[in-house]
Amino acid sequence: MQERKLRKWLGRAFGSYNRMRTGKTVEVETKEHQKVWGNRNMVKEMPEMPNESEKLTWIREAIEEVKKKLQKEEDQRKYDRIKTWRRRMQDSVSEVGRWLRSKRQRPGITIAGASTRQEGFEAIRKHWKEVWTTGREHMNDDDIAQLAEEMARHVPTVPIKGRTPTTKELLAAAHRGAGKAGGLDGWSGDEVSHVPLPAWQRFNRMVKRWESSKQVPDVLKMSRMLNLAKENKIKNATVKAAETRPLSIYSAVWRTYLTAWYRTPAVQNWISELVLNTGVACGTGAETTEEMIGAMTDCLAESGYAAALDFSQAFDRLHPEISLRVLTKAGFPMQLIHTLRQVWTRQHRIMEFDGERLEHPLETGQATPQGDPFGPLLLAVWMVAATNEIEAQKTNTKKQVTLKKVYVDDRNFTATSAEALLDRKQQWEQ
């Protein structure tokens, strides 16, 4: 019960903090604002209401304290579950046998309509080629330039005074990759996380050569494309090619390089400007799903109506060249743009399915690889551009939409009428 209250308070506090931080006035009469300050002693003792100059600092510190407390409780629950499992394994042989049986490998999965593994891979290849090209058969460079121009009008231009990540930033990115799967280079995230600093110093010099020459080694353009069968779509050990999800795993060094770039202060500051007042979650310090759900629940209780939309094959329909041109217009460093273009527009995916691999690569430059460290940023750019364009439109029900939140490609909003929800849904469909 206490945890639920804390999560609700956190969602409300984020809303109040963001409005105060951006200079928007918060009416004391609003229920959300009253609940934040009325329950302040539940999270941080303060008998008296803080004055205006102290409020922003207090609520920021309180948010961090609550997040740490909730994380500590989550870690404790995980520890307790593992402890309970160990005790069961030690106390009962039958429990050990039951656990081992549950871990037995399931029967092999095949692609529906394919009689051989080769035919299955060809069905997957055909499906994704159709997804990437449908509606783009006649798209030329002028079309791409026009789409990028239209998107860029709804994305803030904040020139990034970026520079190639330092050796220490590369090392920190490698540590963050611990536990990640290995790419075609065979290096897992755990192994790369133990690579010493001198090795990253040499790698840093190599990276600078890539960026200055606008050339990237061909091997970095290759990835493992894991075609994961959606569990709820498997029937009689078969699944349709269209019901697989492509996850691209690049080499460990490429992921480390891009993660380091993504985590630089310059890029994170740009993301903060990008998502400001849009309801889109991205970057360090972004709202968590729990915080968004808390805010949505409160608004639903007051507004009465809510809707949630989800894109199908979102990453596979984001054209890399359009994204790159938008990032260029938005102020991203050209040395990074050139490097990204080399990899994203010349992808070589080695397809894998159910533990088997097809060595002949699937080539594309028309889809954003799902699993790329910059993937969330690109999706946020598209979501912000669409959100800002929709907000610029004038509709009779616009003021009836009370809250909007976007997490990855999930778009959620509340309103005071069903008509407003339908209007907003139609705007997204357009």
C-alpha positions as CSV (number, residue, x, y, z in Angstrom):
1,M,0.0,0.0,0.0
2,Q,2.8,2.4,1.0
3,E,4.7,1.7,-2.3
4,R,1.6,2.3,-4.4
5,K,1.1,5.7,-2.6
6,L,4.7,6.6,-3.3
7,R,4.4,5.8,-7.0
8,K,1.3,7.9,-7.3
9,W,3.0,10.8,-5.5
10,L,6.0,10.4,-7.8
11,G,3.9,10.7,-10.9
12,R,2.1,13.8,-9.7
13,A,5.4,15.3,-8.5
14,F,7.0,14.9,-11.9
15,G,4.1,16.8,-13.4
16,S,4.3,19.6,-10.9
17,Y,8.1,19.8,-11.2
18,N,8.1,20.0,-15.0
19,R,5.6,22.8,-15.0
20,M,7.5,24.8,-12.4
21,R,10.9,24.1,-14.1
22,T,9.5,25.4,-17.4
23,G,8.0,28.5,-15.9
24,K,4.4,27.5,-16.1
25,T,2.2,28.6,-13.2
26,V,0.5,25.9,-11.2
27,E,-2.8,26.8,-9.7
28,V,-3.0,25.9,-6.0
29,E,-6.6,24.9,-6.5
30,T,-5.7,21.9,-8.8
31,K,-6.2,18.6,-7.1
32,E,-2.9,17.3,-8.5
33,H,-0.9,20.1,-7.0
34,Q,-2.7,19.9,-3.7
35,K,-1.9,16.1,-3.4
36,V,1.8,16.7,-4.1
37,W,2.2,19.3,-1.4
38,G,-0.5,17.9,1.0
39,N,1.3,14.6,1.2
40,R,4.9,16.0,1.3
41,N,5.6,14.6,4.7
42,M,5.0,11.1,3.4
43,V,8.2,11.3,1.4
44,K,10.3,14.0,3.0
45,E,9.6,15.6,6.4
46,M,8.7,19.3,6.1
47,P,6.1,20.5,8.5
48,E,5.6,23.9,6.9
49,M,4.9,24.6,3.2
50,P,8.2,25.7,1.5
51,N,8.3,29.2,0.1
52,E,8.3,29.7,-3.7
53,S,12.1,29.9,-3.9
54,E,12.5,26.6,-2.1
55,K,9.8,24.6,-3.9
56,L,11.7,23.6,-7.0
57,T,14.8,22.4,-5.1
58,W,12.6,20.6,-2.5
59,I,10.5,18.7,-5.0
60,R,13.6,17.7,-7.1
61,E,15.4,16.3,-4.1
62,A,12.2,14.6,-2.9
63,I,11.7,12.9,-6.3
64,E,15.3,11.5,-6.2
65,E,14.8,10.2,-2.7
66,V,11.5,8.5,-3.6
67,K,13.1,6.9,-6.7
68,K,16.0,5.6,-4.6
69,K,13.6,4.2,-2.0
70,L,11.5,2.5,-4.6
71,Q,14.6,1.0,-6.3
72,K,15.8,-0.3,-2.9
73,E,12.5,-2.0,-2.3
74,E,12.5,-3.5,-5.7
75,D,16.1,-4.8,-5.2
76,Q,15.0,-6.3,-1.8
77,R,12.1,-8.1,-3.5
78,K,14.4,-9.6,-6.1
79,Y,16.8,-10.7,-3.3
80,D,14.0,-12.3,-1.3
81,R,12.7,-14.2,-4.4
82,I,16.1,-15.6,-5.1
83,K,16.6,-16.5,-1.4
84,T,13.2,-18.3,-1.4
85,W,14.1,-20.2,-4.6
86,R,17.4,-21.3,-3.2
87,R,15.7,-22.6,0.0
88,R,13.2,-24.6,-2.0
89,M,16.0,-26.1,-4.1
90,Q,17.9,-27.1,-1.0
91,D,14.9,-28.5,0.9
92,S,13.2,-30.6,-1.8
93,V,14.5,-32.9,-4.5
94,S,11.1,-32.9,-6.2
95,E,11.4,-29.1,-6.5
96,V,14.8,-29.4,-8.2
97,G,13.3,-31.9,-10.6
98,R,10.3,-29.7,-11.3
99,W,12.6,-26.7,-12.0
100,L,14.8,-28.8,-14.3
101,R,11.8,-30.0,-16.3
102,S,10.6,-26.5,-16.8
103,K,13.9,-25.6,-18.3
104,R,13.8,-28.3,-20.9
105,Q,14.3,-27.0,-24.4
106,R,11.0,-26.6,-26.3
107,P,10.5,-28.2,-29.7
108,G,12.0,-26.4,-32.6
109,I,9.8,-23.7,-34.2
110,T,9.3,-23.6,-38.0
111,I,8.0,-20.9,-40.2
112,A,4.4,-21.5,-41.4
113,G,4.3,-22.8,-45.0
114,A,8.0,-23.6,-45.1
115,S,9.1,-27.3,-45.5
116,T,12.8,-26.6,-44.9
117,R,14.8,-24.2,-42.8
118,Q,16.1,-22.5,-46.0
119,E,12.5,-21.8,-47.1
120,G,11.7,-20.4,-43.6
121,F,14.6,-17.9,-43.9
122,E,13.5,-16.9,-47.4
123,A,10.0,-16.3,-46.1
124,I,11.4,-14.1,-43.4
125,R,13.6,-12.2,-45.9
126,K,10.7,-11.7,-48.2
127,H,8.4,-10.4,-45.4
128,W,10.8,-7.8,-44.2
129,K,11.8,-6.6,-47.7
130,E,8.1,-6.0,-48.3
131,V,7.7,-4.1,-45.0
132,W,10.7,-1.9,-45.8
133,T,9.7,-1.1,-49.4
134,T,5.9,-0.9,-49.3
135,G,4.8,2.6,-50.0
136,R,8.4,3.6,-50.9
137,E,8.7,2.0,-54.3
138,H,8.9,5.4,-56.0
139,M,10.5,7.4,-53.2
140,N,13.4,9.5,-54.5
141,D,15.9,11.8,-52.9
142,D,13.6,14.8,-53.4
143,D,10.9,13.0,-51.5
144,I,13.3,12.2,-48.7
145,A,14.5,15.8,-48.6
146,Q,10.9,17.1,-48.4
147,L,9.9,14.8,-45.6
148,A,13.0,15.6,-43.6
149,E,12.3,19.4,-44.1
150,E,8.7,19.0,-42.9
151,M,9.8,17.0,-39.8
152,A,12.6,19.4,-39.0
153,R,10.1,22.3,-38.7
154,H,8.7,20.6,-35.6
155,V,12.0,19.7,-34.0
156,P,14.1,22.3,-32.1
157,T,17.4,23.4,-33.5
158,V,20.0,23.4,-30.8
159,P,23.5,23.1,-32.3
160,I,25.5,20.5,-30.4
161,K,29.0,21.5,-29.6
162,G,29.9,17.8,-29.5
163,R,33.2,16.0,-29.8
164,T,34.2,12.4,-30.1
165,P,33.7,10.6,-26.8
166,T,36.8,10.6,-24.6
167,T,38.6,7.4,-23.6
168,K,36.9,7.5,-20.1
169,E,33.5,7.9,-21.7
170,L,34.1,4.9,-23.9
171,L,35.2,2.9,-20.8
172,A,32.1,4.0,-19.0
173,A,29.9,2.9,-22.0
174,A,31.6,-0.5,-22.0
175,H,30.8,-1.0,-18.3
176,R,27.1,-0.2,-19.1
177,G,27.1,-2.9,-21.7
178,A,27.8,-5.7,-19.2
179,G,25.3,-8.5,-19.5
180,K,24.4,-7.7,-23.1
181,A,24.5,-10.4,-25.8
182,G,27.4,-10.7,-28.2
183,G,27.4,-9.6,-31.8
184,L,29.1,-11.3,-34.8
185,D,32.5,-10.4,-33.4
186,G,31.8,-12.9,-30.6
187,W,32.5,-10.4,-27.8
188,S,29.8,-10.3,-25.1
189,G,29.0,-7.3,-23.1
190,D,30.5,-8.9,-20.0
191,E,33.8,-9.5,-21.8
192,V,34.0,-5.9,-23.2
193,S,33.3,-4.4,-19.8
194,H,36.6,-5.8,-18.6
195,V,38.7,-4.4,-21.5
196,P,41.4,-2.2,-19.8
197,L,41.7,1.6,-20.3
198,P,44.8,1.5,-22.6
199,A,42.8,-0.6,-25.1
200,W,40.1,2.1,-25.2
201,Q,42.8,4.7,-25.7
202,R,43.8,3.0,-28.9
203,F,40.2,2.5,-29.9
204,N,39.6,6.2,-29.4
205,R,42.3,7.0,-31.9
206,M,40.7,4.6,-34.4
207,V,37.3,6.2,-33.9
208,K,38.7,9.7,-34.7
209,R,40.1,8.3,-38.0
210,W,36.7,6.9,-38.9
211,E,35.1,10.3,-38.3
212,S,37.7,12.3,-40.1
213,S,37.8,10.0,-43.1
214,K,34.0,9.5,-43.2
215,Q,34.7,5.8,-43.6
216,V,33.7,2.9,-41.3
217,P,35.1,-0.6,-41.5
218,D,32.7,-2.9,-43.4
219,V,32.6,-5.3,-40.5
220,L,30.9,-2.7,-38.3
221,K,28.0,-2.6,-40.8
222,M,27.2,-6.2,-40.0
223,S,24.8,-7.3,-37.3
224,R,23.0,-10.4,-36.0
225,M,19.3,-10.2,-36.9
226,L,17.5,-12.3,-34.3
227,N,14.0,-13.1,-35.6
228,L,12.2,-13.7,-32.4
229,A,8.9,-15.5,-32.6
230,K,6.2,-13.8,-30.7
231,E,5.2,-16.2,-28.0
232,N,1.5,-15.7,-28.2
233,K,1.6,-16.3,-32.0
234,I,3.2,-19.8,-31.9
235,K,0.7,-22.5,-32.8
236,N,1.6,-26.1,-33.1
237,A,5.3,-25.2,-33.1
238,T,4.9,-22.9,-36.1
239,V,4.8,-19.1,-36.5
240,K,4.2,-16.9,-39.5
241,A,7.1,-14.9,-40.9
242,A,5.1,-11.7,-40.2
243,E,4.8,-12.7,-36.5
244,T,8.5,-12.5,-35.8
245,R,10.3,-9.5,-34.4
246,P,13.7,-8.5,-35.8
247,L,16.3,-7.5,-33.2
248,S,19.7,-6.3,-34.5
249,I,22.8,-6.9,-32.4
250,Y,25.8,-5.0,-33.7
251,S,29.4,-5.6,-32.6
252,A,30.3,-4.8,-29.1
253,V,32.7,-2.0,-30.1
254,W,30.1,-0.3,-32.3
255,R,27.5,-0.4,-29.5
256,T,30.1,1.0,-27.1
257,Y,31.0,3.8,-29.4
258,L,27.4,4.8,-30.0
259,T,26.4,4.5,-26.3
260,A,29.3,6.8,-25.4
261,W,28.1,9.4,-27.9
262,Y,24.5,9.0,-26.7
263,R,25.6,9.6,-23.0
264,T,27.7,12.7,-23.7
265,P,26.3,15.8,-21.9
266,A,25.9,17.6,-25.2
267,V,23.5,14.9,-26.6
268,Q,21.6,14.6,-23.4
269,N,21.1,18.3,-23.2
270,W,19.8,18.3,-26.8
271,I,17.4,15.5,-25.9
272,S,16.1,17.5,-22.9
273,E,15.4,20.4,-25.3
274,L,13.8,18.0,-27.8
275,V,11.2,16.5,-25.4
276,L,10.5,19.6,-23.4
277,N,6.8,20.1,-22.9
278,T,5.9,17.3,-25.4
279,G,5.1,14.4,-23.0
280,V,7.7,12.2,-24.9
281,A,10.0,10.2,-22.6
282,C,13.6,9.9,-23.7
283,G,17.1,10.4,-22.3
284,T,18.6,10.2,-18.8
285,G,16.2,11.4,-16.1
286,A,13.1,10.7,-18.3
287,E,9.9,9.7,-16.6
288,T,9.6,5.9,-15.9
289,T,6.6,3.9,-17.0
290,E,5.4,3.8,-13.4
291,E,5.5,7.6,-13.2
292,M,3.6,7.9,-16.5
293,I,1.0,5.5,-15.4
294,G,0.6,7.4,-12.1
295,A,0.0,10.7,-13.9
296,M,-2.3,9.0,-16.5
297,T,-4.4,7.3,-13.8
298,D,-4.9,10.6,-11.9
299,C,-5.9,12.4,-15.1
300,L,-8.2,9.6,-16.1
301,A,-10.0,9.9,-12.8
302,E,-10.6,13.6,-13.3
303,S,-11.2,13.6,-17.1
304,G,-13.1,10.4,-17.6
305,Y,-11.7,9.2,-20.9
306,A,-8.3,7.7,-21.9
307,A,-6.8,6.0,-25.0
308,A,-3.6,4.2,-25.9
309,L,-2.1,3.7,-29.4
310,D,0.7,1.5,-30.4
311,F,2.6,1.5,-33.7
312,S,3.2,-1.8,-35.6
313,Q,6.8,-2.3,-36.7
314,A,7.8,1.2,-35.6
315,F,11.5,0.9,-36.0
316,D,11.2,-0.9,-39.3
317,R,9.3,2.0,-40.8
318,L,11.7,4.8,-39.8
319,H,13.8,5.6,-42.8
320,P,17.4,6.1,-41.7
321,E,18.2,8.8,-44.3
322,I,15.2,10.9,-43.3
323,S,16.3,10.6,-39.6
324,L,19.9,11.6,-40.4
325,R,18.8,14.7,-42.4
326,V,16.5,15.8,-39.5
327,L,19.4,15.3,-37.0
328,T,21.7,17.4,-39.4
329,K,19.2,20.2,-39.5
330,A,18.7,20.0,-35.7
331,G,22.4,20.6,-35.1
332,F,24.1,17.3,-34.7
333,P,27.9,17.2,-35.3
334,M,28.7,16.2,-38.9
335,Q,31.4,13.7,-38.0
336,L,28.8,11.7,-36.1
337,I,26.2,12.1,-39.0
338,H,28.7,10.8,-41.5
339,T,29.6,7.8,-39.3
340,L,26.0,6.9,-38.7
341,R,25.2,7.2,-42.4
342,Q,27.9,4.7,-43.3
343,V,26.4,2.1,-41.0
344,W,22.6,2.7,-41.1
345,T,22.3,3.0,-44.9
346,R,24.5,0.0,-45.6
347,Q,23.2,-2.6,-43.2
348,H,24.2,-6.2,-43.6
349,R,22.1,-8.4,-41.3
350,I,23.0,-12.0,-40.7
351,M,19.6,-13.6,-40.1
352,E,19.0,-16.0,-37.2
353,F,16.0,-18.0,-36.3
354,D,15.4,-20.6,-33.6
355,G,19.1,-21.2,-33.0
356,E,20.1,-21.4,-36.7
357,R,21.8,-18.9,-38.9
358,L,21.8,-18.0,-42.6
359,E,25.2,-16.8,-43.7
360,H,24.0,-14.8,-46.7
361,P,23.2,-11.4,-45.3
362,L,20.0,-9.4,-45.7
363,E,20.9,-6.0,-46.9
364,T,18.9,-2.8,-46.3
365,G,19.2,0.9,-45.8
366,Q,15.5,1.6,-45.4
367,A,14.9,0.5,-41.8
368,T,16.2,1.6,-38.4
369,P,17.9,-1.3,-36.6
370,Q,15.9,-2.2,-33.5
371,G,18.6,-2.6,-30.8
372,D,20.8,0.2,-31.9
373,P,21.9,2.5,-29.0
374,F,20.6,5.5,-30.9
375,G,17.2,3.8,-31.7
376,P,15.3,5.4,-28.8
377,L,16.6,8.9,-29.7
378,L,15.5,8.5,-33.4
379,L,12.0,7.2,-32.3
380,A,11.7,10.2,-29.9
381,V,12.6,12.6,-32.8
382,W,9.8,11.1,-34.9
383,M,7.3,11.1,-32.0
384,V,8.2,14.7,-31.1
385,A,7.8,15.9,-34.7
386,A,4.4,14.3,-35.0
387,T,3.3,15.5,-31.5
388,N,4.2,19.1,-32.2
389,E,2.5,19.0,-35.6
390,I,-0.7,17.7,-34.1
391,E,-0.6,20.3,-31.3
392,A,-0.2,23.0,-34.0
393,Q,-3.5,21.9,-35.6
394,K,-6.7,23.6,-34.6
395,T,-9.6,21.3,-33.8
396,N,-12.9,21.9,-31.8
397,T,-11.9,19.2,-29.3
398,K,-8.2,20.2,-28.8
399,K,-8.8,21.8,-25.3
400,Q,-10.6,18.7,-24.2
401,V,-7.3,16.7,-24.3
402,T,-6.0,17.0,-20.7
403,L,-2.8,14.9,-20.8
404,K,-0.5,13.2,-23.4
405,K,2.3,10.9,-22.7
406,V,4.6,9.0,-25.2
407,Y,6.8,6.2,-24.2
408,V,8.9,4.7,-27.0
409,D,6.1,4.3,-29.6
410,D,3.2,4.0,-27.2
411,R,1.0,7.1,-27.3
412,N,-1.4,7.7,-24.4
413,F,-3.8,10.6,-23.7
414,T,-6.7,11.5,-21.6
415,A,-9.6,13.8,-22.4
416,T,-12.9,15.0,-21.1
417,S,-14.9,13.5,-24.0
418,A,-14.9,10.5,-26.2
419,E,-15.0,12.7,-29.3
420,A,-11.7,14.3,-28.3
421,L,-10.1,10.9,-28.1
422,L,-11.4,9.9,-31.6
423,D,-10.2,13.2,-33.0
424,R,-6.7,12.7,-31.6
425,K,-6.6,9.1,-32.8
426,Q,-7.5,10.3,-36.3
427,Q,-4.8,12.9,-36.2
428,W,-2.2,10.3,-35.4
429,E,-3.4,8.0,-38.2
430,Q,-2.9,10.9,-40.7
